[in-house]
Amino acid sequence: MIIINVKDNESVDKALKRFKKKFERTGVLKQLRARTFFQKPSVTKRKQRERAVYKQQLFATDNY
């Protein structure tokens, strides 16, 4: 449960912006999107490996 304390003389827009930022950091929306469909564990691991290889190649080209 996310709690946002609204300060005195604080606009609703600022409080809403803080709420959205806090909500995004929790990762709830990311989990919800991941659970909308089933993906085999082997496919998930393969995608993670592919992403890791891509990141390594990306950073390797930056260092040279």
mmCIF file of the N, C-alpha and C atoms, coordinates in Angstrom:
data_MODEL
# 
_entry.id   MODEL 
# 
loop_
_atom_site.group_PDB 
_atom_site.id 
_atom_site.type_symbol 
_atom_site.label_atom_id 
_atom_site.label_alt_id 
_atom_site.label_comp_id 
_atom_site.label_asym_id 
_atom_site.label_entity_id 
_atom_site.label_seq_id 
_atom_site.pdbx_PDB_ins_code 
_atom_site.Cartn_x 
_atom_site.Cartn_y 
_atom_site.Cartn_z 
_atom_site.occupancy 
_atom_site.B_iso_or_equiv 
_atom_site.pdbx_formal_charge 
_atom_site.auth_seq_id 
_atom_site.auth_comp_id 
_atom_site.auth_asym_id 
_atom_site.auth_atom_id 
_atom_site.pdbx_PDB_model_num 
ATOM 1   N N  . MET A 1 1  ? 0.843  -1.181  0.000   1.00 0.00 ? 1  MET A N  1 
ATOM 2   C CA . MET A 1 1  ? 0.000  0.000   0.000   1.00 0.00 ? 1  MET A CA 1 
ATOM 3   C C  . MET A 1 1  ? 0.886  1.241   0.000   1.00 0.00 ? 1  MET A C  1 
ATOM 4   N N  . ILE A 1 2  ? 0.636  2.111   -0.922  1.00 0.00 ? 2  ILE A N  1 
ATOM 5   C CA . ILE A 1 2  ? 1.442  3.314   -1.062  1.00 0.00 ? 2  ILE A CA 1 
ATOM 6   C C  . ILE A 1 2  ? 0.757  4.452   -0.323  1.00 0.00 ? 2  ILE A C  1 
ATOM 7   N N  . ILE A 1 3  ? 1.519  5.113   0.525   1.00 0.00 ? 3  ILE A N  1 
ATOM 8   C CA . ILE A 1 3  ? 0.986  6.236   1.294   1.00 0.00 ? 3  ILE A CA 1 
ATOM 9   C C  . ILE A 1 3  ? 1.746  7.490   0.897   1.00 0.00 ? 3  ILE A C  1 
ATOM 10  N N  . ILE A 1 4  ? 1.000  8.511   0.538   1.00 0.00 ? 4  ILE A N  1 
ATOM 11  C CA . ILE A 1 4  ? 1.575  9.802   0.187   1.00 0.00 ? 4  ILE A CA 1 
ATOM 12  C C  . ILE A 1 4  ? 1.019  10.831  1.154   1.00 0.00 ? 4  ILE A C  1 
ATOM 13  N N  . ASN A 1 5  ? 1.901  11.464  1.882   1.00 0.00 ? 5  ASN A N  1 
ATOM 14  C CA . ASN A 1 5  ? 1.476  12.531  2.784   1.00 0.00 ? 5  ASN A CA 1 
ATOM 15  C C  . ASN A 1 5  ? 1.469  13.845  2.016   1.00 0.00 ? 5  ASN A C  1 
ATOM 16  N N  . VAL A 1 6  ? 0.300  14.475  1.972   1.00 0.00 ? 6  VAL A N  1 
ATOM 17  C CA . VAL A 1 6  ? 0.171  15.748  1.271   1.00 0.00 ? 6  VAL A CA 1 
ATOM 18  C C  . VAL A 1 6  ? 0.546  16.853  2.244   1.00 0.00 ? 6  VAL A C  1 
ATOM 19  N N  . LYS A 1 7  ? 1.518  17.644  1.865   1.00 0.00 ? 7  LYS A N  1 
ATOM 20  C CA . LYS A 1 7  ? 2.008  18.719  2.722   1.00 0.00 ? 7  LYS A CA 1 
ATOM 21  C C  . LYS A 1 7  ? 1.060  19.911  2.661   1.00 0.00 ? 7  LYS A C  1 
ATOM 22  N N  . ASP A 1 8  ? 1.186  20.801  3.626   1.00 0.00 ? 8  ASP A N  1 
ATOM 23  C CA . ASP A 1 8  ? 0.367  22.008  3.633   1.00 0.00 ? 8  ASP A CA 1 
ATOM 24  C C  . ASP A 1 8  ? 0.689  22.856  2.411   1.00 0.00 ? 8  ASP A C  1 
ATOM 25  N N  . ASN A 1 9  ? -0.340 23.396  1.808   1.00 0.00 ? 9  ASN A N  1 
ATOM 26  C CA . ASN A 1 9  ? -0.238 24.264  0.629   1.00 0.00 ? 9  ASN A CA 1 
ATOM 27  C C  . ASN A 1 9  ? 0.449  23.580  -0.550  1.00 0.00 ? 9  ASN A C  1 
ATOM 28  N N  . GLU A 1 10 ? 0.341  22.258  -0.632  1.00 0.00 ? 10 GLU A N  1 
ATOM 29  C CA . GLU A 1 10 ? 0.898  21.532  -1.774  1.00 0.00 ? 10 GLU A CA 1 
ATOM 30  C C  . GLU A 1 10 ? -0.223 21.268  -2.773  1.00 0.00 ? 10 GLU A C  1 
ATOM 31  N N  . SER A 1 11 ? 0.067  21.478  -4.030  1.00 0.00 ? 11 SER A N  1 
ATOM 32  C CA . SER A 1 11 ? -0.961 21.272  -5.045  1.00 0.00 ? 11 SER A CA 1 
ATOM 33  C C  . SER A 1 11 ? -1.209 19.778  -5.239  1.00 0.00 ? 11 SER A C  1 
ATOM 34  N N  . VAL A 1 12 ? -2.385 19.474  -5.721  1.00 0.00 ? 12 VAL A N  1 
ATOM 35  C CA . VAL A 1 12 ? -2.766 18.090  -5.970  1.00 0.00 ? 12 VAL A CA 1 
ATOM 36  C C  . VAL A 1 12 ? -1.911 17.502  -7.088  1.00 0.00 ? 12 VAL A C  1 
ATOM 37  N N  . ASP A 1 13 ? -1.553 18.342  -8.041  1.00 0.00 ? 13 ASP A N  1 
ATOM 38  C CA . ASP A 1 13 ? -0.728 17.870  -9.154  1.00 0.00 ? 13 ASP A CA 1 
ATOM 39  C C  . ASP A 1 13 ? 0.619  17.353  -8.681  1.00 0.00 ? 13 ASP A C  1 
ATOM 40  N N  . LYS A 1 14 ? 1.254  18.084  -7.760  1.00 0.00 ? 14 LYS A N  1 
ATOM 41  C CA . LYS A 1 14 ? 2.549  17.650  -7.248  1.00 0.00 ? 14 LYS A CA 1 
ATOM 42  C C  . LYS A 1 14 ? 2.416  16.351  -6.455  1.00 0.00 ? 14 LYS A C  1 
ATOM 43  N N  . ALA A 1 15 ? 1.362  16.255  -5.655  1.00 0.00 ? 15 ALA A N  1 
ATOM 44  C CA . ALA A 1 15 ? 1.141  15.043  -4.872  1.00 0.00 ? 15 ALA A CA 1 
ATOM 45  C C  . ALA A 1 15 ? 0.883  13.850  -5.793  1.00 0.00 ? 15 ALA A C  1 
ATOM 46  N N  . LEU A 1 16 ? 0.119  14.072  -6.844  1.00 0.00 ? 16 LEU A N  1 
ATOM 47  C CA . LEU A 1 16 ? -0.160 13.008  -7.810  1.00 0.00 ? 16 LEU A CA 1 
ATOM 48  C C  . LEU A 1 16 ? 1.111  12.584  -8.530  1.00 0.00 ? 16 LEU A C  1 
ATOM 49  N N  . LYS A 1 17 ? 1.963  13.537  -8.855  1.00 0.00 ? 17 LYS A N  1 
ATOM 50  C CA . LYS A 1 17 ? 3.226  13.237  -9.509  1.00 0.00 ? 17 LYS A CA 1 
ATOM 51  C C  . LYS A 1 17 ? 4.111  12.390  -8.594  1.00 0.00 ? 17 LYS A C  1 
ATOM 52  N N  . ARG A 1 18 ? 4.159  12.715  -7.301  1.00 0.00 ? 18 ARG A N  1 
ATOM 53  C CA . ARG A 1 18 ? 4.937  11.923  -6.349  1.00 0.00 ? 18 ARG A CA 1 
ATOM 54  C C  . ARG A 1 18 ? 4.368  10.518  -6.221  1.00 0.00 ? 18 ARG A C  1 
ATOM 55  N N  . PHE A 1 19 ? 3.032  10.405  -6.235  1.00 0.00 ? 19 PHE A N  1 
ATOM 56  C CA . PHE A 1 19 ? 2.390  9.098   -6.156  1.00 0.00 ? 19 PHE A CA 1 
ATOM 57  C C  . PHE A 1 19 ? 2.751  8.246   -7.370  1.00 0.00 ? 19 PHE A C  1 
ATOM 58  N N  . LYS A 1 20 ? 2.669  8.829   -8.548  1.00 0.00 ? 20 LYS A N  1 
ATOM 59  C CA . LYS A 1 20 ? 2.976  8.081   -9.771  1.00 0.00 ? 20 LYS A CA 1 
ATOM 60  C C  . LYS A 1 20 ? 4.420  7.596   -9.778  1.00 0.00 ? 20 LYS A C  1 
ATOM 61  N N  . LYS A 1 21 ? 5.341  8.450   -9.326  1.00 0.00 ? 21 LYS A N  1 
ATOM 62  C CA . LYS A 1 21 ? 6.747  8.084   -9.292  1.00 0.00 ? 21 LYS A CA 1 
ATOM 63  C C  . LYS A 1 21 ? 6.982  6.946   -8.300  1.00 0.00 ? 21 LYS A C  1 
ATOM 64  N N  . LYS A 1 22 ? 6.342  7.036   -7.138  1.00 0.00 ? 22 LYS A N  1 
ATOM 65  C CA . LYS A 1 22 ? 6.483  5.997   -6.117  1.00 0.00 ? 22 LYS A CA 1 
ATOM 66  C C  . LYS A 1 22 ? 5.877  4.684   -6.609  1.00 0.00 ? 22 LYS A C  1 
ATOM 67  N N  . PHE A 1 23 ? 4.729  4.774   -7.284  1.00 0.00 ? 23 PHE A N  1 
ATOM 68  C CA . PHE A 1 23 ? 4.054  3.592   -7.815  1.00 0.00 ? 23 PHE A CA 1 
ATOM 69  C C  . PHE A 1 23 ? 4.900  2.919   -8.882  1.00 0.00 ? 23 PHE A C  1 
ATOM 70  N N  . GLU A 1 24 ? 5.540  3.711   -9.719  1.00 0.00 ? 24 GLU A N  1 
ATOM 71  C CA . GLU A 1 24 ? 6.368  3.158   -10.790 1.00 0.00 ? 24 GLU A CA 1 
ATOM 72  C C  . GLU A 1 24 ? 7.580  2.425   -10.214 1.00 0.00 ? 24 GLU A C  1 
ATOM 73  N N  . ARG A 1 25 ? 8.150  2.954   -9.133  1.00 0.00 ? 25 ARG A N  1 
ATOM 74  C CA . ARG A 1 25 ? 9.323  2.334   -8.521  1.00 0.00 ? 25 ARG A CA 1 
ATOM 75  C C  . ARG A 1 25 ? 9.010  0.980   -7.883  1.00 0.00 ? 25 ARG A C  1 
ATOM 76  N N  . THR A 1 26 ? 7.759  0.766   -7.473  1.00 0.00 ? 26 THR A N  1 
ATOM 77  C CA . THR A 1 26 ? 7.409  -0.502  -6.834  1.00 0.00 ? 26 THR A CA 1 
ATOM 78  C C  . THR A 1 26 ? 7.421  -1.661  -7.822  1.00 0.00 ? 26 THR A C  1 
ATOM 79  N N  . GLY A 1 27 ? 7.189  -1.397  -9.106  1.00 0.00 ? 27 GLY A N  1 
ATOM 80  C CA . GLY A 1 27 ? 7.220  -2.443  -10.114 1.00 0.00 ? 27 GLY A CA 1 
ATOM 81  C C  . GLY A 1 27 ? 5.939  -3.244  -10.225 1.00 0.00 ? 27 GLY A C  1 
ATOM 82  N N  . VAL A 1 28 ? 4.856  -2.760  -9.661  1.00 0.00 ? 28 VAL A N  1 
ATOM 83  C CA . VAL A 1 28 ? 3.581  -3.471  -9.693  1.00 0.00 ? 28 VAL A CA 1 
ATOM 84  C C  . VAL A 1 28 ? 3.053  -3.580  -11.114 1.00 0.00 ? 28 VAL A C  1 
ATOM 85  N N  . LEU A 1 29 ? 3.129  -2.496  -11.842 1.00 0.00 ? 29 LEU A N  1 
ATOM 86  C CA . LEU A 1 29 ? 2.615  -2.488  -13.216 1.00 0.00 ? 29 LEU A CA 1 
ATOM 87  C C  . LEU A 1 29 ? 3.409  -3.432  -14.105 1.00 0.00 ? 29 LEU A C  1 
ATOM 88  N N  . LYS A 1 30 ? 4.721  -3.500  -13.897 1.00 0.00 ? 30 LYS A N  1 
ATOM 89  C CA . LYS A 1 30 ? 5.569  -4.398  -14.670 1.00 0.00 ? 30 LYS A CA 1 
ATOM 90  C C  . LYS A 1 30 ? 5.197  -5.853  -14.406 1.00 0.00 ? 30 LYS A C  1 
ATOM 91  N N  . GLN A 1 31 ? 4.952  -6.184  -13.135 1.00 0.00 ? 31 GLN A N  1 
ATOM 92  C CA . GLN A 1 31 ? 4.534  -7.543  -12.789 1.00 0.00 ? 31 GLN A CA 1 
ATOM 93  C C  . GLN A 1 31 ? 3.179  -7.873  -13.400 1.00 0.00 ? 31 GLN A C  1 
ATOM 94  N N  . LEU A 1 32 ? 2.269  -6.918  -13.364 1.00 0.00 ? 32 LEU A N  1 
ATOM 95  C CA . LEU A 1 32 ? 0.935  -7.140  -13.910 1.00 0.00 ? 32 LEU A CA 1 
ATOM 96  C C  . LEU A 1 32 ? 0.996  -7.438  -15.403 1.00 0.00 ? 32 LEU A C  1 
ATOM 97  N N  . ARG A 1 33 ? 1.824  -6.693  -16.119 1.00 0.00 ? 33 ARG A N  1 
ATOM 98  C CA . ARG A 1 33 ? 1.962  -6.932  -17.557 1.00 0.00 ? 33 ARG A CA 1 
ATOM 99  C C  . ARG A 1 33 ? 2.622  -8.274  -17.834 1.00 0.00 ? 33 ARG A C  1 
ATOM 100 N N  . ALA A 1 34 ? 3.542  -8.673  -16.976 1.00 0.00 ? 34 ALA A N  1 
ATOM 101 C CA . ALA A 1 34 ? 4.222  -9.952  -17.166 1.00 0.00 ? 34 ALA A CA 1 
ATOM 102 C C  . ALA A 1 34 ? 3.273  -11.122 -16.909 1.00 0.00 ? 34 ALA A C  1 
ATOM 103 N N  . ARG A 1 35 ? 2.298  -10.931 -16.055 1.00 0.00 ? 35 ARG A N  1 
ATOM 104 C CA . ARG A 1 35 ? 1.377  -12.012 -15.705 1.00 0.00 ? 35 ARG A CA 1 
ATOM 105 C C  . ARG A 1 35 ? 0.171  -12.116 -16.631 1.00 0.00 ? 35 ARG A C  1 
ATOM 106 N N  . THR A 1 36 ? 0.050  -11.231 -17.600 1.00 0.00 ? 36 THR A N  1 
ATOM 107 C CA . THR A 1 36 ? -1.118 -11.277 -18.476 1.00 0.00 ? 36 THR A CA 1 
ATOM 108 C C  . THR A 1 36 ? -1.095 -12.495 -19.387 1.00 0.00 ? 36 THR A C  1 
ATOM 109 N N  . PHE A 1 37 ? 0.095  -13.036 -19.650 1.00 0.00 ? 37 PHE A N  1 
ATOM 110 C CA . PHE A 1 37 ? 0.181  -14.240 -20.464 1.00 0.00 ? 37 PHE A CA 1 
ATOM 111 C C  . PHE A 1 37 ? 1.266  -15.133 -19.897 1.00 0.00 ? 37 PHE A C  1 
ATOM 112 N N  . PHE A 1 38 ? 1.134  -16.429 -20.158 1.00 0.00 ? 38 PHE A N  1 
ATOM 113 C CA . PHE A 1 38 ? 2.106  -17.390 -19.639 1.00 0.00 ? 38 PHE A CA 1 
ATOM 114 C C  . PHE A 1 38 ? 3.242  -17.554 -20.626 1.00 0.00 ? 38 PHE A C  1 
ATOM 115 N N  . GLN A 1 39 ? 4.427  -17.587 -20.088 1.00 0.00 ? 39 GLN A N  1 
ATOM 116 C CA . GLN A 1 39 ? 5.604  -17.820 -20.906 1.00 0.00 ? 39 GLN A CA 1 
ATOM 117 C C  . GLN A 1 39 ? 6.417  -18.922 -20.247 1.00 0.00 ? 39 GLN A C  1 
ATOM 118 N N  . LYS A 1 40 ? 6.827  -19.883 -21.052 1.00 0.00 ? 40 LYS A N  1 
ATOM 119 C CA . LYS A 1 40 ? 7.585  -20.992 -20.500 1.00 0.00 ? 40 LYS A CA 1 
ATOM 120 C C  . LYS A 1 40 ? 8.880  -20.486 -19.869 1.00 0.00 ? 40 LYS A C  1 
ATOM 121 N N  . PRO A 1 41 ? 9.319  -21.128 -18.779 1.00 0.00 ? 41 PRO A N  1 
ATOM 122 C CA . PRO A 1 41 ? 10.559 -20.704 -18.133 1.00 0.00 ? 41 PRO A CA 1 
ATOM 123 C C  . PRO A 1 41 ? 11.762 -20.752 -19.066 1.00 0.00 ? 41 PRO A C  1 
ATOM 124 N N  . SER A 1 42 ? 11.798 -21.721 -19.972 1.00 0.00 ? 42 SER A N  1 
ATOM 125 C CA . SER A 1 42 ? 12.933 -21.809 -20.899 1.00 0.00 ? 42 SER A CA 1 
ATOM 126 C C  . SER A 1 42 ? 12.964 -20.597 -21.831 1.00 0.00 ? 42 SER A C  1 
ATOM 127 N N  . VAL A 1 43 ? 11.805 -20.115 -22.243 1.00 0.00 ? 43 VAL A N  1 
ATOM 128 C CA . VAL A 1 43 ? 11.738 -18.947 -23.119 1.00 0.00 ? 43 VAL A CA 1 
ATOM 129 C C  . VAL A 1 43 ? 12.175 -17.699 -22.356 1.00 0.00 ? 43 VAL A C  1 
ATOM 130 N N  . THR A 1 44 ? 11.757 -17.605 -21.102 1.00 0.00 ? 44 THR A N  1 
ATOM 131 C CA . THR A 1 44 ? 12.145 -16.466 -20.270 1.00 0.00 ? 44 THR A CA 1 
ATOM 132 C C  . THR A 1 44 ? 13.649 -16.423 -20.085 1.00 0.00 ? 44 THR A C  1 
ATOM 133 N N  . LYS A 1 45 ? 14.258 -17.575 -19.794 1.00 0.00 ? 45 LYS A N  1 
ATOM 134 C CA . LYS A 1 45 ? 15.705 -17.630 -19.603 1.00 0.00 ? 45 LYS A CA 1 
ATOM 135 C C  . LYS A 1 45 ? 16.439 -17.276 -20.892 1.00 0.00 ? 45 LYS A C  1 
ATOM 136 N N  . ARG A 1 46 ? 15.919 -17.765 -22.026 1.00 0.00 ? 46 ARG A N  1 
ATOM 137 C CA . ARG A 1 46 ? 16.552 -17.476 -23.315 1.00 0.00 ? 46 ARG A CA 1 
ATOM 138 C C  . ARG A 1 46 ? 16.534 -15.978 -23.598 1.00 0.00 ? 46 ARG A C  1 
ATOM 139 N N  . LYS A 1 47 ? 15.403 -15.336 -23.317 1.00 0.00 ? 47 LYS A N  1 
ATOM 140 C CA . LYS A 1 47 ? 15.305 -13.895 -23.546 1.00 0.00 ? 47 LYS A CA 1 
ATOM 141 C C  . LYS A 1 47 ? 16.243 -13.127 -22.630 1.00 0.00 ? 47 LYS A C  1 
ATOM 142 N N  . GLN A 1 48 ? 16.370 -13.580 -21.391 1.00 0.00 ? 48 GLN A N  1 
ATOM 143 C CA . GLN A 1 48 ? 17.296 -12.921 -20.462 1.00 0.00 ? 48 GLN A CA 1 
ATOM 144 C C  . GLN A 1 48 ? 18.731 -13.046 -20.953 1.00 0.00 ? 48 GLN A C  1 
ATOM 145 N N  . ARG A 1 49 ? 19.095 -14.237 -21.458 1.00 0.00 ? 49 ARG A N  1 
ATOM 146 C CA . ARG A 1 49 ? 20.439 -14.437 -21.994 1.00 0.00 ? 49 ARG A CA 1 
ATOM 147 C C  . ARG A 1 49 ? 20.690 -13.536 -23.196 1.00 0.00 ? 49 ARG A C  1 
ATOM 148 N N  . GLU A 1 50 ? 19.709 -13.472 -24.101 1.00 0.00 ? 50 GLU A N  1 
ATOM 149 C CA . GLU A 1 50 ? 19.848 -12.631 -25.282 1.00 0.00 ? 50 GLU A CA 1 
ATOM 150 C C  . GLU A 1 50 ? 20.014 -11.167 -24.895 1.00 0.00 ? 50 GLU A C  1 
ATOM 151 N N  . ARG A 1 51 ? 19.254 -10.729 -23.902 1.00 0.00 ? 51 ARG A N  1 
ATOM 152 C CA . ARG A 1 51 ? 19.339 -9.351  -23.436 1.00 0.00 ? 51 ARG A CA 1 
ATOM 153 C C  . ARG A 1 51 ? 20.711 -9.072  -22.818 1.00 0.00 ? 51 ARG A C  1 
ATOM 154 N N  . ALA A 1 52 ? 21.235 -10.055 -22.051 1.00 0.00 ? 52 ALA A N  1 
ATOM 155 C CA . ALA A 1 52 ? 22.547 -9.900  -21.419 1.00 0.00 ? 52 ALA A CA 1 
ATOM 156 C C  . ALA A 1 52 ? 23.650 -9.818  -22.477 1.00 0.00 ? 52 ALA A C  1 
ATOM 157 N N  . VAL A 1 53 ? 23.560 -10.653 -23.507 1.00 0.00 ? 53 VAL A N  1 
ATOM 158 C CA . VAL A 1 53 ? 24.558 -10.627 -24.578 1.00 0.00 ? 53 VAL A CA 1 
ATOM 159 C C  . VAL A 1 53 ? 24.504 -9.282  -25.299 1.00 0.00 ? 53 VAL A C  1 
ATOM 160 N N  . TYR A 1 54 ? 23.307 -8.790  -25.553 1.00 0.00 ? 54 TYR A N  1 
ATOM 161 C CA . TYR A 1 54 ? 23.150 -7.500  -26.222 1.00 0.00 ? 54 TYR A CA 1 
ATOM 162 C C  . TYR A 1 54 ? 23.780 -6.384  -25.396 1.00 0.00 ? 54 TYR A C  1 
ATOM 163 N N  . LYS A 1 55 ? 23.520 -6.392  -24.097 1.00 0.00 ? 55 LYS A N  1 
ATOM 164 C CA . LYS A 1 55 ? 24.087 -5.359  -23.231 1.00 0.00 ? 55 LYS A CA 1 
ATOM 165 C C  . LYS A 1 55 ? 25.606 -5.433  -23.186 1.00 0.00 ? 55 LYS A C  1 
ATOM 166 N N  . GLN A 1 56 ? 26.145 -6.640  -23.140 1.00 0.00 ? 56 GLN A N  1 
ATOM 167 C CA . GLN A 1 56 ? 27.597 -6.791  -23.130 1.00 0.00 ? 56 GLN A CA 1 
ATOM 168 C C  . GLN A 1 56 ? 28.207 -6.250  -24.416 1.00 0.00 ? 56 GLN A C  1 
ATOM 169 N N  . GLN A 1 57 ? 27.586 -6.553  -25.555 1.00 0.00 ? 57 GLN A N  1 
ATOM 170 C CA . GLN A 1 57 ? 28.094 -6.062  -26.825 1.00 0.00 ? 57 GLN A CA 1 
ATOM 171 C C  . GLN A 1 57 ? 27.979 -4.544  -26.906 1.00 0.00 ? 57 GLN A C  1 
ATOM 172 N N  . LEU A 1 58 ? 26.901 -4.004  -26.381 1.00 0.00 ? 58 LEU A N  1 
ATOM 173 C CA . LEU A 1 58 ? 26.687 -2.570  -26.403 1.00 0.00 ? 58 LEU A CA 1 
ATOM 174 C C  . LEU A 1 58 ? 27.745 -1.849  -25.584 1.00 0.00 ? 58 LEU A C  1 
ATOM 175 N N  . PHE A 1 59 ? 28.022 -2.347  -24.382 1.00 0.00 ? 59 PHE A N  1 
ATOM 176 C CA . PHE A 1 59 ? 29.012 -1.709  -23.524 1.00 0.00 ? 59 PHE A CA 1 
ATOM 177 C C  . PHE A 1 59 ? 30.434 -1.970  -24.002 1.00 0.00 ? 59 PHE A C  1 
ATOM 178 N N  . ALA A 1 60 ? 30.653 -3.071  -24.680 1.00 0.00 ? 60 ALA A N  1 
ATOM 179 C CA . ALA A 1 60 ? 31.980 -3.373  -25.197 1.00 0.00 ? 60 ALA A CA 1 
ATOM 180 C C  . ALA A 1 60 ? 32.366 -2.391  -26.297 1.00 0.00 ? 60 ALA A C  1 
ATOM 181 N N  . THR A 1 61 ? 31.409 -1.997  -27.113 1.00 0.00 ? 61 THR A N  1 
ATOM 182 C CA . THR A 1 61 ? 31.708 -1.044  -28.183 1.00 0.00 ? 61 THR A CA 1 
ATOM 183 C C  . THR A 1 61 ? 31.912 0.355   -27.610 1.00 0.00 ? 61 THR A C  1 
ATOM 184 N N  . ASP A 1 62 ? 31.290 0.679   -26.478 1.00 0.00 ? 62 ASP A N  1 
ATOM 185 C CA . ASP A 1 62 ? 31.451 1.999   -25.876 1.00 0.00 ? 62 ASP A CA 1 
ATOM 186 C C  . ASP A 1 62 ? 32.842 2.164   -25.275 1.00 0.00 ? 62 ASP A C  1 
ATOM 187 N N  . ASN A 1 63 ? 33.433 1.080   -24.787 1.00 0.00 ? 63 ASN A N  1 
ATOM 188 C CA . ASN A 1 63 ? 34.712 1.175   -24.094 1.00 0.00 ? 63 ASN A CA 1 
ATOM 189 C C  . ASN A 1 63 ? 35.895 1.314   -25.047 1.00 0.00 ? 63 ASN A C  1 
ATOM 190 N N  . TYR A 1 64 ? 35.713 0.994   -26.313 1.00 0.00 ? 64 TYR A N  1 
ATOM 191 C CA . TYR A 1 64 ? 36.838 1.051   -27.240 1.00 0.00 ? 64 TYR A CA 1 
ATOM 192 C C  . TYR A 1 64 ? 36.819 2.291   -28.066 1.00 0.00 ? 64 TYR A C  1 
# 
